[in-house]
């Protein structure tokens, strides 16, 4: 993501990075000890769910519980954009990436976009349980390595999973997607990932890659006819105001994010500090989805549009959506395998963990071997 900074901003950032050296600057604690000061950064704003309900509370808890370490926290891309995370960590420009988004760097993180595959039933709580299990899984994917080893350890990263977003849904302005003939290429739907683009194409609609900040303007100008977005993110982008129909009762995937640092940084912490990190992260990944649930309960009663329940749709439409879900899984698997990665192995692991955690997928995906 390219940004144009004023000269003042550039100078400020240079001084900030210099002043918050990621080599672990030591400061006097006043009791003959020392405190290590680290730089924690994210390209997402402090109001983002992952930042507000996980990363900042986690760092604050560690600082509260120990005098061994403290963090200078930068949000909203003050230092680096969300798509610059790995390079910033590798260059030691920052010590901690508060919200690593692997799907923004799919060439170097090929496997994590599996979390974006469409499902029949899921929510942030189910997805959080599944992603935590996948990070901890000892199932070998390829070359004797697990998902965690392939995706993170091989890059010298230490990560802890953050609860994913709530499930994505399709909302439209004028077209009510309740019959097969409504699914045609004239309907343009905003997509935020390659997985979403594939799914929208499989439905017979037209995907439009669009940054979230452009949603409101694009809907207002009729540049798009709808969006794929999770409900807690509706208000900031006007989706609840500008759309009239939302396909509900089907889960169109999640957005995976992780709290990350280099392995050497993690190893530099004492066992006590590591224990605080792990204990608090485990609590936050479970409690965070409750915040999303509360937001949904506040947003839906004020939504002037119509929720179209999947189970209420004609069988023909349900079959069309199920087929699109299946084809998206198959396309995702083929794409990874064409690039030399173990697509099916990761897809089957994610399927099993989602189902084990309370989610549902079409029978054809359950039968996949």
Residue pairs with C-beta under 8 A, 6 or more apart in sequence:
1 43
1 77
1 81
1 82
1 83
1 84
3 77
3 81
5 13
13 78
13 79
16 72
16 74
16 78
16 79
17 39
17 79
17 93
20 37
20 38
20 39
20 72
21 39
22 38
22 39
22 92
22 93
22 94
22 95
23 92
24 36
24 37
24 38
24 95
24 268
25 36
25 37
26 34
26 35
26 36
26 37
27 34
27 35
27 37
27 70
28 34
28 35
29 35
29 67
31 67
33 67
33 68
35 67
35 68
35 69
35 70
36 68
36 69
36 70
36 268
37 69
37 70
37 71
37 72
38 69
38 70
38 71
38 72
38 95
38 96
38 265
39 71
39 72
39 74
39 79
39 93
39 94
39 95
39 96
40 55
40 59
40 71
40 72
40 73
40 74
40 94
40 95
40 96
40 97
40 98
41 73
41 74
41 75
41 78
41 79
41 80
41 88
41 94
41 96
41 97
41 98
42 48
42 51
42 55
42 74
42 75
42 76
42 77
42 82
42 97
42 98
42 99
43 76
43 77
43 80
43 81
43 82
43 83
43 84
43 85
43 99
44 50
44 51
44 75
44 76
44 77
44 82
44 98
44 99
45 51
45 75
45 76
46 52
46 56
46 75
46 76
47 236
48 99
49 165
49 232
49 288
49 291
49 292
50 98
50 99
50 162
50 163
50 257
51 75
51 98
51 99
53 163
53 284
53 287
53 288
53 291
54 162
54 163
54 259
54 281
54 284
54 285
54 288
55 98
55 99
55 162
55 259
56 73
56 75
56 98
57 280
57 284
58 259
58 277
58 280
58 281
58 284
59 71
59 73
59 96
59 98
61 276
61 280
62 69
62 71
62 273
62 276
62 277
62 280
63 69
63 70
63 71
65 276
66 272
66 273
66 276
68 269
68 270
68 272
68 273
69 269
69 273
71 96
73 98
75 98
79 88
79 93
79 94
80 87
80 88
80 93
80 94
82 99
82 101
82 104
83 101
83 104
83 105
85 97
85 100
85 101
85 105
85 260
86 97
86 100
86 105
86 108
86 155
86 157
88 94
88 97
89 95
89 97
89 157
89 260
89 261
89 262
90 262
92 262
95 261
95 262
95 265
96 259
96 260
96 261
96 265
97 259
97 260
97 261
98 259
99 162
99 257
99 258
99 259
100 157
100 159
100 257
100 258
100 259
100 260
101 255
101 256
101 257
102 109
102 111
102 112
102 113
102 151
102 256
102 258
103 109
103 112
103 113
103 115
103 116
103 193
103 194
103 195
103 255
103 256
106 113
106 194
108 155
109 151
110 151
110 336
110 339
110 341
111 141
111 147
111 150
111 151
111 336
111 341
111 346
112 151
112 256
113 193
113 194
113 195
113 256
113 332
114 332
114 346
114 347
114 350
115 127
115 131
115 164
115 253
115 254
115 255
115 256
115 350
116 168
116 193
116 195
116 196
116 253
116 254
116 255
116 256
117 195
117 253
117 325
117 328
117 329
117 332
117 347
117 350
118 195
118 199
118 250
118 251
118 252
118 253
118 324
118 325
118 328
118 329
119 167
119 250
119 251
119 252
119 253
119 325
119 354
119 359
119 360
119 361
120 250
120 251
120 310
120 322
120 325
120 359
120 360
120 361
120 362
121 250
121 251
121 358
121 359
121 360
122 167
122 251
122 254
122 354
122 358
122 359
122 360
123 166
123 167
123 251
123 289
123 292
123 293
124 163
124 164
124 165
124 166
124 167
124 254
124 288
124 289
124 292
124 293
125 163
125 286
125 289
125 290
125 293
126 354
126 357
126 358
126 359
127 163
127 164
127 167
127 254
127 354
127 357
127 359
128 161
128 163
128 164
128 285
128 286
128 288
128 289
129 353
129 357
129 358
130 350
130 353
130 354
130 356
130 357
130 359
131 161
131 163
131 164
131 256
132 161
132 285
133 353
133 356
133 357
134 147
134 148
134 161
134 349
134 350
134 353
135 147
135 148
135 159
135 160
135 161
136 148
137 146
137 147
137 148
137 349
137 353
138 146
139 146
139 147
139 349
140 146
141 147
141 150
141 342
141 345
141 346
141 349
142 150
142 341
142 342
142 345
143 150
145 154
147 346
147 349
148 159
152 158
152 159
152 258
152 260
153 263
156 262
156 263
156 264
157 260
157 261
157 262
157 263
158 260
158 261
158 262
158 263
158 265
158 266
159 258
159 259
159 260
159 261
160 258
160 259
160 260
160 277
160 278
160 281
160 285
161 256
161 258
161 259
161 285
162 257
162 258
162 259
162 284
162 285
162 288
163 284
163 285
163 286
163 288
163 289
163 292
164 254
164 255
164 256
164 257
165 230
165 232
165 233
165 254
165 255
165 257
165 292
166 230
166 231
166 232
166 254
166 289
166 292
166 296
167 230
167 251
167 252
167 253
167 254
168 196
168 228
168 229
168 230
168 251
168 252
168 253
168 254
168 255
169 228
169 229
169 230
169 231
169 246
169 247
169 248
169 250
169 252
170 177
170 189
170 226
170 227
170 228
170 246
170 247
170 252
171 226
171 227
171 229
171 234
171 239
171 243
171 245
171 246
171 247
171 305
172 187
172 189
172 225
172 226
172 243
172 244
172 245
172 246
173 219
173 222
173 225
173 226
173 242
173 243
173 244
173 245
174 225
174 244
175 182
175 187
175 225
175 226
175 245
176 182
176 244
176 245
176 306
176 308
177 183
177 187
177 245
177 247
177 308
177 317
178 308
178 313
178 314
178 317
179 314
179 316
179 317
180 314
180 316
180 317
180 320
183 203
183 204
183 205
183 320
184 204
184 205
185 204
185 205
185 206
186 206
186 225
187 205
187 206
187 225
187 226
188 205
188 206
188 207
188 208
188 223
188 224
188 225
188 226
189 200
189 205
189 206
189 207
189 208
189 224
189 225
189 226
189 227
189 228
190 207
190 208
190 209
190 210
190 215
190 218
190 224
190 226
190 227
190 228
190 229
191 197
191 200
191 207
191 208
191 209
191 210
191 228
192 209
192 210
192 212
192 228
192 229
192 255
193 255
195 253
195 328
195 332
196 207
196 228
196 252
196 253
197 207
197 209
198 327
198 328
198 331
198 332
199 252
199 253
199 324
199 325
199 328
200 206
200 207
200 228
201 207
202 323
202 324
202 325
202 327
202 328
202 331
203 320
203 321
203 324
204 320
208 218
208 223
208 224
210 218
210 224
212 229
212 233
212 236
212 237
213 237
215 224
215 227
215 229
215 237
215 238
215 239
216 237
216 238
216 242
217 223
218 224
219 227
219 238
219 239
219 242
219 243
220 238
220 242
226 243
227 237
227 239
227 243
228 252
229 237
229 239
230 254
230 255
230 292
231 295
231 296
231 299
231 300
232 292
232 295
232 296
232 299
233 239
234 240
234 299
234 303
235 299
240 299
240 302
240 303
240 304
240 305
241 304
243 305
244 304
244 305
244 306
245 305
245 306
245 308
246 303
246 305
246 306
246 307
246 308
247 308
247 310
248 307
248 308
248 309
248 310
249 309
249 310
249 311
249 312
250 310
250 321
251 359
259 281
266 274
269 277
300 307
310 318
310 321
311 318
313 321
322 362
322 364
325 361
325 362
325 365
326 362
326 364
326 365
329 347
329 365
329 368
332 343
332 347
333 343
333 344
333 347
334 343
335 343
336 342
336 343
336 346
337 343
337 344
344 368
347 368
348 368
348 369
351 361
351 365
351 366
351 368
354 361
355 361
355 366
